[in-house]
Every structure is written in structure tokens, then in C-alpha cells.
Amino acid sequence: SEYTPVLDDYRMGDVLLFMKSDTQAIHSAVFIADNIVFTKNGPSPHSPWILMSLETLISHYETNLDVKIRGYRKKSEAR
């Protein structure tokens, strides 16, 4: 309830959810700038948080599934 959907033109701090279906998110990342996201990849708690290009992250999730990205921005920053 504290976030509003963002279709594109992501800004620093926007949360990106990789959706397997309308109700199932399979990954999330935080947009930083210039198509760079802050993300944690791998199932282990020891997997590091890293900066990665959005395109590279998308390529990790390109499968036979139709993964969609939903962006959300904190309402206090949506102006």
C-alpha cells in the first residue's frame, strides 16, 4: 500500500519484481541508475549482493516462462 506501480523510466530506489504469474514473484532487485540494479543472486545466504545490468539479470530469467517485470516506487517519492 506504500508503493505505486511504475511502467518504465525507473528511478533510483524503484523495486523491480520479476513475475512468473500475476501473483508469483520469483526475484526482486532495486534499480540504481543507468540500467544498473542491486540484486542478490543464488540460493545461498552466502551469495553476495551485487550490482548488475538489468539486461544481464533479465537474461538469467529468460526461460520458457513468460516473466514480466513490475516496477514499484515508494509513494512519497512518486512525484
PDB file of N, CA, C and O in Angstrom:
ATOM      1  N   SER A   1       0.807  -1.198   0.000  1.00  0.00           N
ATOM      2  CA  SER A   1       0.000   0.000   0.000  1.00  0.00           C
ATOM      3  C   SER A   1       0.856   1.271   0.000  1.00  0.00           C
ATOM      4  O   SER A   1       0.345   2.364  -0.243  1.00  0.00           O
ATOM      5  N   GLU A   2       2.153   1.128   0.271  1.00  0.00           N
ATOM      6  CA  GLU A   2       3.030   2.289   0.305  1.00  0.00           C
ATOM      7  C   GLU A   2       3.773   2.517  -1.009  1.00  0.00           C
ATOM      8  O   GLU A   2       4.590   3.431  -1.117  1.00  0.00           O
ATOM      9  N   TYR A   3       3.482   1.676  -2.013  1.00  0.00           N
ATOM     10  CA  TYR A   3       4.152   1.779  -3.306  1.00  0.00           C
ATOM     11  C   TYR A   3       3.133   1.978  -4.417  1.00  0.00           C
ATOM     12  O   TYR A   3       1.981   1.557  -4.306  1.00  0.00           O
ATOM     13  N   THR A   4       3.571   2.621  -5.481  1.00  0.00           N
ATOM     14  CA  THR A   4       2.729   2.821  -6.648  1.00  0.00           C
ATOM     15  C   THR A   4       3.409   2.165  -7.859  1.00  0.00           C
ATOM     16  O   THR A   4       4.636   2.208  -7.956  1.00  0.00           O
ATOM     17  N   PRO A   5       2.658   1.566  -8.776  1.00  0.00           N
ATOM     18  CA  PRO A   5       3.264   0.926  -9.944  1.00  0.00           C
ATOM     19  C   PRO A   5       3.980   1.937 -10.844  1.00  0.00           C
ATOM     20  O   PRO A   5       3.546   3.080 -10.991  1.00  0.00           O
ATOM     21  N   VAL A   6       5.078   1.488 -11.438  1.00  0.00           N
ATOM     22  CA  VAL A   6       5.857   2.283 -12.392  1.00  0.00           C
ATOM     23  C   VAL A   6       6.015   1.432 -13.644  1.00  0.00           C
ATOM     24  O   VAL A   6       6.505   0.305 -13.566  1.00  0.00           O
ATOM     25  N   LEU A   7       5.611   1.951 -14.787  1.00  0.00           N
ATOM     26  CA  LEU A   7       5.667   1.161 -16.014  1.00  0.00           C
ATOM     27  C   LEU A   7       7.040   1.163 -16.661  1.00  0.00           C
ATOM     28  O   LEU A   7       7.469   0.140 -17.195  1.00  0.00           O
ATOM     29  N   ASP A   8       7.728   2.275 -16.625  1.00  0.00           N
ATOM     30  CA  ASP A   8       9.067   2.380 -17.205  1.00  0.00           C
ATOM     31  C   ASP A   8       9.715   3.635 -16.625  1.00  0.00           C
ATOM     32  O   ASP A   8       9.212   4.203 -15.656  1.00  0.00           O
ATOM     33  N   ASP A   9      10.810   4.058 -17.205  1.00  0.00           N
ATOM     34  CA  ASP A   9      11.540   5.223 -16.703  1.00  0.00           C
ATOM     35  C   ASP A   9      11.828   5.072 -15.209  1.00  0.00           C
ATOM     36  O   ASP A   9      11.508   5.940 -14.397  1.00  0.00           O
ATOM     37  N   TYR A  10      12.449   3.929 -14.879  1.00  0.00           N
ATOM     38  CA  TYR A  10      12.751   3.637 -13.484  1.00  0.00           C
ATOM     39  C   TYR A  10      13.723   4.659 -12.912  1.00  0.00           C
ATOM     40  O   TYR A  10      14.566   5.209 -13.620  1.00  0.00           O
ATOM     41  N   ARG A  11      13.580   4.898 -11.610  1.00  0.00           N
ATOM     42  CA  ARG A  11      14.459   5.818 -10.887  1.00  0.00           C
ATOM     43  C   ARG A  11      15.121   5.085  -9.722  1.00  0.00           C
ATOM     44  O   ARG A  11      14.682   4.010  -9.314  1.00  0.00           O
ATOM     45  N   MET A  12      16.184   5.690  -9.197  1.00  0.00           N
ATOM     46  CA  MET A  12      16.906   5.086  -8.082  1.00  0.00           C
ATOM     47  C   MET A  12      15.937   4.763  -6.945  1.00  0.00           C
ATOM     48  O   MET A  12      15.147   5.604  -6.518  1.00  0.00           O
ATOM     49  N   GLY A  13      16.021   3.528  -6.472  1.00  0.00           N
ATOM     50  CA  GLY A  13      15.179   3.082  -5.368  1.00  0.00           C
ATOM     51  C   GLY A  13      13.932   2.337  -5.786  1.00  0.00           C
ATOM     52  O   GLY A  13      13.271   1.737  -4.938  1.00  0.00           O
ATOM     53  N   ASP A  14      13.581   2.354  -7.074  1.00  0.00           N
ATOM     54  CA  ASP A  14      12.411   1.595  -7.527  1.00  0.00           C
ATOM     55  C   ASP A  14      12.673   0.105  -7.332  1.00  0.00           C
ATOM     56  O   ASP A  14      13.770  -0.384  -7.600  1.00  0.00           O
ATOM     57  N   VAL A  15      11.665  -0.600  -6.866  1.00  0.00           N
ATOM     58  CA  VAL A  15      11.756  -2.044  -6.662  1.00  0.00           C
ATOM     59  C   VAL A  15      11.211  -2.728  -7.910  1.00  0.00           C
ATOM     60  O   VAL A  15      10.105  -2.427  -8.359  1.00  0.00           O
ATOM     61  N   LEU A  16      11.992  -3.648  -8.466  1.00  0.00           N
ATOM     62  CA  LEU A  16      11.579  -4.391  -9.658  1.00  0.00           C
ATOM     63  C   LEU A  16      11.295  -5.828  -9.257  1.00  0.00           C
ATOM     64  O   LEU A  16      12.153  -6.503  -8.688  1.00  0.00           O
ATOM     65  N   LEU A  17      10.093  -6.293  -9.554  1.00  0.00           N
ATOM     66  CA  LEU A  17       9.711  -7.672  -9.279  1.00  0.00           C
ATOM     67  C   LEU A  17       9.637  -8.440 -10.586  1.00  0.00           C
ATOM     68  O   LEU A  17       9.011  -7.986 -11.544  1.00  0.00           O
ATOM     69  N   PHE A  18      10.268  -9.588 -10.627  1.00  0.00           N
ATOM     70  CA  PHE A  18      10.208 -10.481 -11.778  1.00  0.00           C
ATOM     71  C   PHE A  18       9.074 -11.459 -11.503  1.00  0.00           C
ATOM     72  O   PHE A  18       9.168 -12.298 -10.607  1.00  0.00           O
ATOM     73  N   MET A  19       8.005 -11.344 -12.281  1.00  0.00           N
ATOM     74  CA  MET A  19       6.770 -12.077 -12.020  1.00  0.00           C
ATOM     75  C   MET A  19       6.635 -13.280 -12.950  1.00  0.00           C
ATOM     76  O   MET A  19       6.707 -13.154 -14.172  1.00  0.00           O
ATOM     77  N   LYS A  20       6.437 -14.447 -12.343  1.00  0.00           N
ATOM     78  CA  LYS A  20       6.190 -15.688 -13.083  1.00  0.00           C
ATOM     79  C   LYS A  20       4.724 -15.765 -13.498  1.00  0.00           C
ATOM     80  O   LYS A  20       4.387 -16.335 -14.535  1.00  0.00           O
ATOM     81  N   SER A  21       3.864 -15.184 -12.675  1.00  0.00           N
ATOM     82  CA  SER A  21       2.432 -15.107 -12.968  1.00  0.00           C
ATOM     83  C   SER A  21       1.926 -13.813 -12.341  1.00  0.00           C
ATOM     84  O   SER A  21       2.713 -13.037 -11.801  1.00  0.00           O
ATOM     85  N   ASP A  22       0.648 -13.581 -12.407  1.00  0.00           N
ATOM     86  CA  ASP A  22       0.090 -12.358 -11.822  1.00  0.00           C
ATOM     87  C   ASP A  22       0.295 -12.274 -10.317  1.00  0.00           C
ATOM     88  O   ASP A  22       0.278 -11.185  -9.743  1.00  0.00           O
ATOM     89  N   THR A  23       0.490 -13.423  -9.678  1.00  0.00           N
ATOM     90  CA  THR A  23       0.585 -13.436  -8.219  1.00  0.00           C
ATOM     91  C   THR A  23       1.888 -14.023  -7.677  1.00  0.00           C
ATOM     92  O   THR A  23       2.072 -14.064  -6.461  1.00  0.00           O
ATOM     93  N   GLN A  24       2.799 -14.480  -8.545  1.00  0.00           N
ATOM     94  CA  GLN A  24       4.009 -15.149  -8.066  1.00  0.00           C
ATOM     95  C   GLN A  24       5.269 -14.442  -8.544  1.00  0.00           C
ATOM     96  O   GLN A  24       5.622 -14.497  -9.722  1.00  0.00           O
ATOM     97  N   ALA A  25       5.945 -13.773  -7.604  1.00  0.00           N
ATOM     98  CA  ALA A  25       7.231 -13.143  -7.894  1.00  0.00           C
ATOM     99  C   ALA A  25       8.331 -14.183  -7.696  1.00  0.00           C
ATOM    100  O   ALA A  25       8.296 -14.952  -6.736  1.00  0.00           O
ATOM    101  N   ILE A  26       9.313 -14.205  -8.606  1.00  0.00           N
ATOM    102  CA  ILE A  26      10.408 -15.164  -8.477  1.00  0.00           C
ATOM    103  C   ILE A  26      11.744 -14.485  -8.175  1.00  0.00           C
ATOM    104  O   ILE A  26      12.720 -15.162  -7.853  1.00  0.00           O
ATOM    105  N   HIS A  27      11.796 -13.156  -8.277  1.00  0.00           N
ATOM    106  CA  HIS A  27      13.030 -12.429  -7.968  1.00  0.00           C
ATOM    107  C   HIS A  27      12.695 -10.955  -7.803  1.00  0.00           C
ATOM    108  O   HIS A  27      11.676 -10.471  -8.295  1.00  0.00           O
ATOM    109  N   SER A  28      13.567 -10.258  -7.106  1.00  0.00           N
ATOM    110  CA  SER A  28      13.411  -8.810  -6.982  1.00  0.00           C
ATOM    111  C   SER A  28      14.779  -8.161  -7.029  1.00  0.00           C
ATOM    112  O   SER A  28      15.797  -8.801  -6.768  1.00  0.00           O
ATOM    113  N   ALA A  29      14.787  -6.887  -7.365  1.00  0.00           N
ATOM    114  CA  ALA A  29      16.017  -6.108  -7.426  1.00  0.00           C
ATOM    115  C   ALA A  29      15.657  -4.649  -7.198  1.00  0.00           C
ATOM    116  O   ALA A  29      14.496  -4.256  -7.320  1.00  0.00           O
ATOM    117  N   VAL A  30      16.659  -3.857  -6.868  1.00  0.00           N
ATOM    118  CA  VAL A  30      16.450  -2.420  -6.673  1.00  0.00           C
ATOM    119  C   VAL A  30      17.175  -1.687  -7.787  1.00  0.00           C
ATOM    120  O   VAL A  30      18.367  -1.899  -8.006  1.00  0.00           O
ATOM    121  N   PHE A  31      16.450  -0.823  -8.494  1.00  0.00           N
ATOM    122  CA  PHE A  31      17.043  -0.042  -9.575  1.00  0.00           C
ATOM    123  C   PHE A  31      17.960   1.020  -8.976  1.00  0.00           C
ATOM    124  O   PHE A  31      17.586   1.708  -8.027  1.00  0.00           O
ATOM    125  N   ILE A  32      19.162   1.148  -9.536  1.00  0.00           N
ATOM    126  CA  ILE A  32      20.115   2.148  -9.061  1.00  0.00           C
ATOM    127  C   ILE A  32      20.164   3.315 -10.051  1.00  0.00           C
ATOM    128  O   ILE A  32      19.709   4.411  -9.724  1.00  0.00           O
ATOM    129  N   ALA A  33      20.701   3.103 -11.243  1.00  0.00           N
ATOM    130  CA  ALA A  33      20.781   4.141 -12.278  1.00  0.00           C
ATOM    131  C   ALA A  33      21.340   3.519 -13.549  1.00  0.00           C
ATOM    132  O   ALA A  33      22.028   2.500 -13.504  1.00  0.00           O
ATOM    133  N   ASP A  34      21.037   4.142 -14.681  1.00  0.00           N
ATOM    134  CA  ASP A  34      21.640   3.740 -15.956  1.00  0.00           C
ATOM    135  C   ASP A  34      21.518   2.236 -16.209  1.00  0.00           C
ATOM    136  O   ASP A  34      22.475   1.595 -16.642  1.00  0.00           O
ATOM    137  N   ASN A  35      20.336   1.681 -15.936  1.00  0.00           N
ATOM    138  CA  ASN A  35      20.037   0.251 -16.100  1.00  0.00           C
ATOM    139  C   ASN A  35      20.893  -0.669 -15.234  1.00  0.00           C
ATOM    140  O   ASN A  35      21.125  -1.821 -15.598  1.00  0.00           O
ATOM    141  N   ILE A  36      21.359  -0.172 -14.100  1.00  0.00           N
ATOM    142  CA  ILE A  36      22.081  -0.978 -13.122  1.00  0.00           C
ATOM    143  C   ILE A  36      21.131  -1.253 -11.956  1.00  0.00           C
ATOM    144  O   ILE A  36      20.437  -0.356 -11.479  1.00  0.00           O
ATOM    145  N   VAL A  37      21.114  -2.510 -11.507  1.00  0.00           N
ATOM    146  CA  VAL A  37      20.278  -2.900 -10.375  1.00  0.00           C
ATOM    147  C   VAL A  37      21.145  -3.499  -9.274  1.00  0.00           C
ATOM    148  O   VAL A  37      22.244  -3.992  -9.528  1.00  0.00           O
ATOM    149  N   PHE A  38      20.635  -3.449  -8.056  1.00  0.00           N
ATOM    150  CA  PHE A  38      21.261  -4.064  -6.897  1.00  0.00           C
ATOM    151  C   PHE A  38      20.474  -5.329  -6.621  1.00  0.00           C
ATOM    152  O   PHE A  38      19.268  -5.268  -6.384  1.00  0.00           O
ATOM    153  N   THR A  39      21.141  -6.481  -6.647  1.00  0.00           N
ATOM    154  CA  THR A  39      20.434  -7.752  -6.578  1.00  0.00           C
ATOM    155  C   THR A  39      21.272  -8.788  -5.844  1.00  0.00           C
ATOM    156  O   THR A  39      22.490  -8.652  -5.727  1.00  0.00           O
ATOM    157  N   LYS A  40      20.623  -9.791  -5.366  1.00  0.00           N
ATOM    158  CA  LYS A  40      21.295 -10.917  -4.730  1.00  0.00           C
ATOM    159  C   LYS A  40      20.919 -12.149  -5.532  1.00  0.00           C
ATOM    160  O   LYS A  40      19.744 -12.506  -5.623  1.00  0.00           O
ATOM    161  N   ASN A  41      21.896 -12.782  -6.100  1.00  0.00           N
ATOM    162  CA  ASN A  41      21.637 -13.965  -6.912  1.00  0.00           C
ATOM    163  C   ASN A  41      22.162 -15.202  -6.206  1.00  0.00           C
ATOM    164  O   ASN A  41      23.220 -15.173  -5.577  1.00  0.00           O
ATOM    165  N   GLY A  42      21.419 -16.275  -6.316  1.00  0.00           N
ATOM    166  CA  GLY A  42      21.830 -17.537  -5.729  1.00  0.00           C
ATOM    167  C   GLY A  42      21.041 -17.855  -4.480  1.00  0.00           C
ATOM    168  O   GLY A  42      20.623 -16.951  -3.757  1.00  0.00           O
ATOM    169  N   PRO A  43      20.836 -19.136  -4.221  1.00  0.00           N
ATOM    170  CA  PRO A  43      20.009 -19.562  -3.092  1.00  0.00           C
ATOM    171  C   PRO A  43      20.725 -19.506  -1.742  1.00  0.00           C
ATOM    172  O   PRO A  43      20.078 -19.509  -0.695  1.00  0.00           O
ATOM    173  N   SER A  44      22.020 -19.455  -1.765  1.00  0.00           N
ATOM    174  CA  SER A  44      22.780 -19.491  -0.523  1.00  0.00           C
ATOM    175  C   SER A  44      22.748 -18.140   0.190  1.00  0.00           C
ATOM    176  O   SER A  44      22.800 -17.097  -0.461  1.00  0.00           O
ATOM    177  N   PRO A  45      22.664 -18.149   1.522  1.00  0.00           N
ATOM    178  CA  PRO A  45      22.754 -16.881   2.255  1.00  0.00           C
ATOM    179  C   PRO A  45      24.134 -16.246   2.117  1.00  0.00           C
ATOM    180  O   PRO A  45      24.327 -15.078   2.456  1.00  0.00           O
ATOM    181  N   HIS A  46      25.085 -17.021   1.618  1.00  0.00           N
ATOM    182  CA  HIS A  46      26.437 -16.512   1.419  1.00  0.00           C
ATOM    183  C   HIS A  46      26.638 -15.887   0.039  1.00  0.00           C
ATOM    184  O   HIS A  46      27.691 -15.310  -0.232  1.00  0.00           O
ATOM    185  N   SER A  47      25.637 -16.000  -0.833  1.00  0.00           N
ATOM    186  CA  SER A  47      25.712 -15.352  -2.143  1.00  0.00           C
ATOM    187  C   SER A  47      25.713 -13.846  -1.925  1.00  0.00           C
ATOM    188  O   SER A  47      24.877 -13.327  -1.185  1.00  0.00           O
ATOM    189  N   PRO A  48      26.639 -13.143  -2.559  1.00  0.00           N
ATOM    190  CA  PRO A  48      26.753 -11.701  -2.285  1.00  0.00           C
ATOM    191  C   PRO A  48      25.691 -10.874  -3.001  1.00  0.00           C
ATOM    192  O   PRO A  48      25.143 -11.287  -4.023  1.00  0.00           O
ATOM    193  N   TRP A  49      25.416  -9.711  -2.449  1.00  0.00           N
ATOM    194  CA  TRP A  49      24.635  -8.697  -3.135  1.00  0.00           C
ATOM    195  C   TRP A  49      25.577  -8.043  -4.133  1.00  0.00           C
ATOM    196  O   TRP A  49      26.732  -7.765  -3.811  1.00  0.00           O
ATOM    197  N   ILE A  50      25.089  -7.798  -5.338  1.00  0.00           N
ATOM    198  CA  ILE A  50      25.955  -7.250  -6.386  1.00  0.00           C
ATOM    199  C   ILE A  50      25.223  -6.200  -7.209  1.00  0.00           C
ATOM    200  O   ILE A  50      23.995  -6.116  -7.192  1.00  0.00           O
ATOM    201  N   LEU A  51      25.997  -5.408  -7.922  1.00  0.00           N
ATOM    202  CA  LEU A  51      25.463  -4.510  -8.945  1.00  0.00           C
ATOM    203  C   LEU A  51      25.533  -5.268 -10.264  1.00  0.00           C
ATOM    204  O   LEU A  51      26.535  -5.919 -10.559  1.00  0.00           O
ATOM    205  N   MET A  52      24.472  -5.181 -11.052  1.00  0.00           N
ATOM    206  CA  MET A  52      24.397  -5.925 -12.313  1.00  0.00           C
ATOM    207  C   MET A  52      23.555  -5.117 -13.288  1.00  0.00           C
ATOM    208  O   MET A  52      22.665  -4.369 -12.883  1.00  0.00           O
ATOM    209  N   SER A  53      23.840  -5.270 -14.571  1.00  0.00           N
ATOM    210  CA  SER A  53      22.998  -4.593 -15.553  1.00  0.00           C
ATOM    211  C   SER A  53      21.631  -5.273 -15.571  1.00  0.00           C
ATOM    212  O   SER A  53      21.525  -6.486 -15.391  1.00  0.00           O
ATOM    213  N   LEU A  54      20.603  -4.484 -15.787  1.00  0.00           N
ATOM    214  CA  LEU A  54      19.251  -5.028 -15.847  1.00  0.00           C
ATOM    215  C   LEU A  54      19.139  -6.067 -16.955  1.00  0.00           C
ATOM    216  O   LEU A  54      18.462  -7.082 -16.787  1.00  0.00           O
ATOM    217  N   GLU A  55      19.794  -5.823 -18.081  1.00  0.00           N
ATOM    218  CA  GLU A  55      19.742  -6.776 -19.201  1.00  0.00           C
ATOM    219  C   GLU A  55      20.334  -8.124 -18.819  1.00  0.00           C
ATOM    220  O   GLU A  55      19.790  -9.165 -19.187  1.00  0.00           O
ATOM    221  N   THR A  56      21.448  -8.118 -18.080  1.00  0.00           N
ATOM    222  CA  THR A  56      22.063  -9.374 -17.649  1.00  0.00           C
ATOM    223  C   THR A  56      21.141 -10.109 -16.692  1.00  0.00           C
ATOM    224  O   THR A  56      20.978 -11.325 -16.794  1.00  0.00           O
ATOM    225  N   LEU A  57      20.542  -9.384 -15.767  1.00  0.00           N
ATOM    226  CA  LEU A  57      19.624 -10.013 -14.822  1.00  0.00           C
ATOM    227  C   LEU A  57      18.427 -10.607 -15.557  1.00  0.00           C
ATOM    228  O   LEU A  57      18.007 -11.724 -15.252  1.00  0.00           O
ATOM    229  N   ILE A  58      17.884  -9.888 -16.504  1.00  0.00           N
ATOM    230  CA  ILE A  58      16.764 -10.404 -17.293  1.00  0.00           C
ATOM    231  C   ILE A  58      17.166 -11.694 -18.004  1.00  0.00           C
ATOM    232  O   ILE A  58      16.383 -12.641 -18.068  1.00  0.00           O
ATOM    233  N   SER A  59      18.386 -11.730 -18.538  1.00  0.00           N
ATOM    234  CA  SER A  59      18.830 -12.921 -19.273  1.00  0.00           C
ATOM    235  C   SER A  59      18.906 -14.150 -18.363  1.00  0.00           C
ATOM    236  O   SER A  59      18.754 -15.272 -18.845  1.00  0.00           O
ATOM    237  N   HIS A  60      19.136 -13.964 -17.061  1.00  0.00           N
ATOM    238  CA  HIS A  60      19.150 -15.096 -16.128  1.00  0.00           C
ATOM    239  C   HIS A  60      17.773 -15.716 -15.970  1.00  0.00           C
ATOM    240  O   HIS A  60      17.654 -16.885 -15.603  1.00  0.00           O
ATOM    241  N   TYR A  61      16.744 -14.950 -16.242  1.00  0.00           N
ATOM    242  CA  TYR A  61      15.382 -15.424 -16.029  1.00  0.00           C
ATOM    243  C   TYR A  61      14.637 -15.692 -17.329  1.00  0.00           C
ATOM    244  O   TYR A  61      13.449 -16.015 -17.307  1.00  0.00           O
ATOM    245  N   GLU A  62      15.322 -15.562 -18.456  1.00  0.00           N
ATOM    246  CA  GLU A  62      14.679 -15.897 -19.729  1.00  0.00           C
ATOM    247  C   GLU A  62      14.631 -17.410 -19.853  1.00  0.00           C
ATOM    248  O   GLU A  62      15.655 -18.071 -20.028  1.00  0.00           O
ATOM    249  N   THR A  63      13.450 -17.930 -19.762  1.00  0.00           N
ATOM    250  CA  THR A  63      13.222 -19.372 -19.883  1.00  0.00           C
ATOM    251  C   THR A  63      11.985 -19.553 -20.741  1.00  0.00           C
ATOM    252  O   THR A  63      11.588 -18.649 -21.477  1.00  0.00           O
ATOM    253  N   ASN A  64      11.401 -20.687 -20.646  1.00  0.00           N
ATOM    254  CA  ASN A  64      10.149 -20.918 -21.358  1.00  0.00           C
ATOM    255  C   ASN A  64       8.997 -20.168 -20.699  1.00  0.00           C
ATOM    256  O   ASN A  64       7.915 -20.050 -21.274  1.00  0.00           O
ATOM    257  N   LEU A  65       9.235 -19.662 -19.491  1.00  0.00           N
ATOM    258  CA  LEU A  65       8.199 -18.893 -18.796  1.00  0.00           C
ATOM    259  C   LEU A  65       8.131 -17.491 -19.365  1.00  0.00           C
ATOM    260  O   LEU A  65       9.125 -16.956 -19.857  1.00  0.00           O
ATOM    261  N   ASP A  66       6.971 -16.912 -19.295  1.00  0.00           N
ATOM    262  CA  ASP A  66       6.791 -15.536 -19.746  1.00  0.00           C
ATOM    263  C   ASP A  66       6.940 -14.613 -18.534  1.00  0.00           C
ATOM    264  O   ASP A  66       5.950 -14.176 -17.949  1.00  0.00           O
ATOM    265  N   VAL A  67       8.201 -14.323 -18.164  1.00  0.00           N
ATOM    266  CA  VAL A  67       8.476 -13.500 -16.992  1.00  0.00           C
ATOM    267  C   VAL A  67       8.254 -12.033 -17.344  1.00  0.00           C
ATOM    268  O   VAL A  67       8.763 -11.531 -18.347  1.00  0.00           O
ATOM    269  N   LYS A  68       7.485 -11.363 -16.498  1.00  0.00           N
ATOM    270  CA  LYS A  68       7.216  -9.936 -16.673  1.00  0.00           C
ATOM    271  C   LYS A  68       7.852  -9.181 -15.518  1.00  0.00           C
ATOM    272  O   LYS A  68       7.960  -9.702 -14.408  1.00  0.00           O
ATOM    273  N   ILE A  69       8.273  -7.949 -15.786  1.00  0.00           N
ATOM    274  CA  ILE A  69       8.853  -7.117 -14.732  1.00  0.00           C
ATOM    275  C   ILE A  69       7.830  -6.073 -14.331  1.00  0.00           C
ATOM    276  O   ILE A  69       7.263  -5.373 -15.170  1.00  0.00           O
ATOM    277  N   ARG A  70       7.607  -5.985 -13.022  1.00  0.00           N
ATOM    278  CA  ARG A  70       6.731  -4.944 -12.465  1.00  0.00           C
ATOM    279  C   ARG A  70       7.607  -4.018 -11.626  1.00  0.00           C
ATOM    280  O   ARG A  70       8.371  -4.472 -10.775  1.00  0.00           O
ATOM    281  N   GLY A  71       7.486  -2.735 -11.874  1.00  0.00           N
ATOM    282  CA  GLY A  71       8.228  -1.757 -11.093  1.00  0.00           C
ATOM    283  C   GLY A  71       7.323  -1.064 -10.092  1.00  0.00           C
ATOM    284  O   GLY A  71       6.150  -0.807 -10.367  1.00  0.00           O
ATOM    285  N   TYR A  72       7.883  -0.764  -8.923  1.00  0.00           N
ATOM    286  CA  TYR A  72       7.136  -0.072  -7.872  1.00  0.00           C
ATOM    287  C   TYR A  72       8.000   1.029  -7.267  1.00  0.00           C
ATOM    288  O   TYR A  72       9.201   0.859  -7.059  1.00  0.00           O
ATOM    289  N   ARG A  73       7.363   2.151  -6.994  1.00  0.00           N
ATOM    290  CA  ARG A  73       8.052   3.313  -6.411  1.00  0.00           C
ATOM    291  C   ARG A  73       7.358   3.703  -5.118  1.00  0.00           C
ATOM    292  O   ARG A  73       6.130   3.727  -5.046  1.00  0.00           O
ATOM    293  N   LYS A  74       8.139   4.002  -4.111  1.00  0.00           N
ATOM    294  CA  LYS A  74       7.590   4.473  -2.823  1.00  0.00           C
ATOM    295  C   LYS A  74       6.717   5.697  -3.094  1.00  0.00           C
ATOM    296  O   LYS A  74       7.147   6.625  -3.780  1.00  0.00           O
ATOM    297  N   LYS A  75       5.509   5.704  -2.567  1.00  0.00           N
ATOM    298  CA  LYS A  75       4.566   6.789  -2.835  1.00  0.00           C
ATOM    299  C   LYS A  75       5.121   8.154  -2.470  1.00  0.00           C
ATOM    300  O   LYS A  75       4.836   9.132  -3.160  1.00  0.00           O
ATOM    301  N   SER A  76       5.895   8.247  -1.417  1.00  0.00           N
ATOM    302  CA  SER A  76       6.453   9.538  -1.014  1.00  0.00           C
ATOM    303  C   SER A  76       7.473  10.062  -2.026  1.00  0.00           C
ATOM    304  O   SER A  76       7.831  11.239  -1.993  1.00  0.00           O
ATOM    305  N   GLU A  77       7.945   9.185  -2.934  1.00  0.00           N
ATOM    306  CA  GLU A  77       8.930   9.580  -3.945  1.00  0.00           C
ATOM    307  C   GLU A  77       8.345   9.579  -5.345  1.00  0.00           C
ATOM    308  O   GLU A  77       9.071   9.834  -6.306  1.00  0.00           O
ATOM    309  N   ALA A  78       7.075   9.306  -5.492  1.00  0.00           N
ATOM    310  CA  ALA A  78       6.456   9.154  -6.806  1.00  0.00           C
ATOM    311  C   ALA A  78       6.223  10.476  -7.523  1.00  0.00           C
ATOM    312  O   ALA A  78       5.849  10.470  -8.695  1.00  0.00           O
ATOM    313  N   ARG A  79       6.425  11.567  -6.884  1.00  0.00           N
ATOM    314  CA  ARG A  79       6.157  12.867  -7.501  1.00  0.00           C
ATOM    315  C   ARG A  79       7.129  13.220  -8.572  1.00  0.00           C
ATOM    316  O   ARG A  79       7.022  14.287  -9.176  1.00  0.00           O
TER     317      ARG A  79
END
